[in-house]
Amino acid sequence: MIPQVSSSNVVRLSTVSKTYRVGTTEVKALSGITLAIPSNRFSIVIGASGSGKTTLLNLIGCIDAPTGGTVEVCGENLTALSDDTLADFRARNIGFIFQNFSLVPVLTAYENVEYPLILLGMGASPRRVRAMAMLEAVGLAEHAHRFPNELSGGQKQRVAIARALVKHPTVVLADEPTANLDSATGASIIALMRRIQTESKTTFIFASHDAQLISHADEIFAIRDGALLEHRMETP
């Protein structure tokens, strides 16, 4: 069942398709996807490898553009924005968390978290206050000056979460954020993301195979062969 579109929906896709060209071959990654995601949700996209989960996140995250249909995030029709406007919109409204952490290895934990604020042009003093507050929120204030290679996998992912949230985005996109973590560390990361989501009213949208993460979903979108197979709301 597709949820009804309303003003509270932070993400709306209407008959979205995406086709890639590989040499002379066209590969259809998404086909006619229509869905809506309300604000302040823990939404998870599930499906086999190659089903289109990451492509869907890339479209919502302004990393890629659809071949057909419309993608709206925070009330903006992304397909109508120029490249410069799109880049600014992404920087201000969307945070990213990746399974391989994607931290800058030559920057400390603090500098990794601070970096998005530099891109937004925030002054040094408010940058420091906000970056340290986020490191405190994820339990890593005492590791602020350590480099990524001095941190465990769980600590790296906490830094990545802090970096994604430091600019106070409306939407956080997370592609397999627990895939490289053991089950205990994964559970702590899920609990951290859920706590922050509840406190900050941020919408989290995941692509994941992780049954542990899926069990915490507010709603689940199942994709197969680029098409939306099922949407179900989860009850507490």
N, C-alpha and C positions, 0 to 999 in steps of 0.2 A: 504494500500500500504506500502511495506517495503522500507525504504530509501536505496539508493545505498551505499555500503560500500566504504569508502575512507579514506585517511590518516588523515582527520580531525575528524574522528569519535573517540571519547574518550572511548566509550563503544560499544562492538560488542558481540552479542550472536548468536550462530549458533546451531540450532536444539537442544536447551537446554531442558532437562527434569529433574525433581526432584521428587523422590518418597521417602516417609517416611514410616517406619514400625511402626505400633501401635499394640503391641502385635503380633498376628499372621496375622494381616491385613495390606496390603500395601495400602497406600493412595497416589495417584498421585497428587502432588501440581502444577507441571508445565509439559506441554506436547508439545515438539517440538517448543519452542519459538525461533524465529529468528528476531533480530532487531538490529538497529544501532542508536546511539545517537551522534550527532556532539558535538564538544566542544562549550563552551560558550552558553549553552541553558538553558531554563527553561522548563524542560520536566516533564510531569505528567502521572503517571500510575493510571488509574481508573478501578473500578470494584467492585462488591459486596463483602461483607465480605466472606472470604474463597476462593476468586477467584485466589489467588496466588500473590497478589501485594507485600506483605511483604517478601515472599519467594524470589521473583525476586530481591528486594533490598538487601536481605541478600547474594545472590549469587554475585551480583555486588560488595558488600562491603566486600567480603572475609570472611564473618561470617559463611557461609555454602558452600558446594561444590556440583556441579551438579551430578546427577546420570548418565547423558549422555550429549553429546554435549560439546561445548567449550564456555568459558567466557573470553573475552579479555577486559582489562581496561588499558588505557594509553599505548597500544601496547604490553602489557604483557599477555600471555596466563596463566591465573590464575591456570588452572588445571595442569600445568606443574611445578609449584613452590612447593618447600618443605614447611613444616609448618612454619619453622623459617623465611624463605624468604618471605612467604605470610604475616606473622605478621608484618614484617618490611615494606613491601610494603603498607599494610593497614595503618600503623602508619604515613607514609610519604605522602601518596597520597589521602586518603579518610577521609572526615569528616562526622560526624553523628549528626542528630538532631532528637529527639524523641518527641512524643506527651506528655509524662509525664516528660519531661525535663531531667531526669536522672542526675541531679547534685549531687555531693557528699555533703551530708548535713553538715559534719563537716569542710568543706572548705569554705572560703569566696568566693565571686564572682571572685575576682582577682585570688585566688588560684585555683579555678575550671578552669579558662581560661589558667592559667600558666601550669597546669598539663601536657597537651600533649607535651609541649616544654621540660619539665623535662624528659619525656620518650624518647624524641629524643636526649637527651644529650646536649642541648643548655646551654651555660653559664648563670650565674645569671643576669649579666647586660643586655645582649641582650634579655633575657627572659622577664625582667621587661619592657623594652622599647616596645617590641612587644605586650605583654599582655595588657599593659595600652593603647596602640594605638588601640587595638581591642575593649576594653571597651569604649573608647572614640568614636569609630566608631558606636557603637550601643547605644550611649547616656547614658552610665552607669558609667562613670569614677568616679562620685561623690558617687557611691554606691559600690566601689571596695572592701571595707572592711566589707560589710554586708554579713550575712550568708543567704542561700536560704530561710529559714523560715522567714526572715525579708523582703522578696521581694514579689511583686505581681506576678500573673501568667505571665503577659506580660513581666515583668522584668526578671523572670526566663528564659523565652524562649529567651530573648535577650542575656542573659549570655550563654545559650546553643549555640546560633548562633555564638557568639564570640569564644567560645571554639572550635567549629567545624572549624572555619576559621583561627584561630590563626597560624596554621602551614602551611598556604597557600596551601591547598589541590587542586588537579586538579578537584576532584569530591566531591560534598556534597550530601549525601543521607538523605532525610527527610521523616520520616514515620508519616503521619497525624500531621504535626507540629502545626496546628491551632485548633486541635480538642478540646482542653481543654480551649480555649479562647473565650471570648465574641466577637461578630462580629466587634465591633470597634477596640478592641485590635488586633484581627486577621488581620484586614485591615492594621494596622500599622506594624505588623510583616511581612506581605506580601510585603508591600512597602519597608521595610528595606532589606529584602532578595533580592528583585529585584534590588535595588540600589547597593547593594554590588556585586551582580552577574554581573551587568553592569560594575562596576568599576574594579573588580578583574578578569573578564573574566573566572569566575569559572562556571563549569557545575553543575546545581542543578537538581536532579532527585527526584521527590516526589511520594509518594503513598498517595492518598487522596480521600475523598468523598466531600470535601469542595467546593461548587460551586463558592464561592468567589475566592479561590485559582485557581481553574480550569480555571476561566475566564482570568487569567493572563498567561496562558501557551503559550509557543512557539510551542509546539507540544504535542499531547495526544496519549497515548497508552492505548487502552481499552482491558482488559483481562476478559475472562469469563471461568470458569471451567478449569483454568490452561493453556488456549490457547489464543494466540493473536487474538482478534476478529477484531480490527481495529487500524490503525495508521493514524492520520490526522495532517497536519500542520495547525497552526492557523495564520491568517493574522492580522496585527495590526489594 
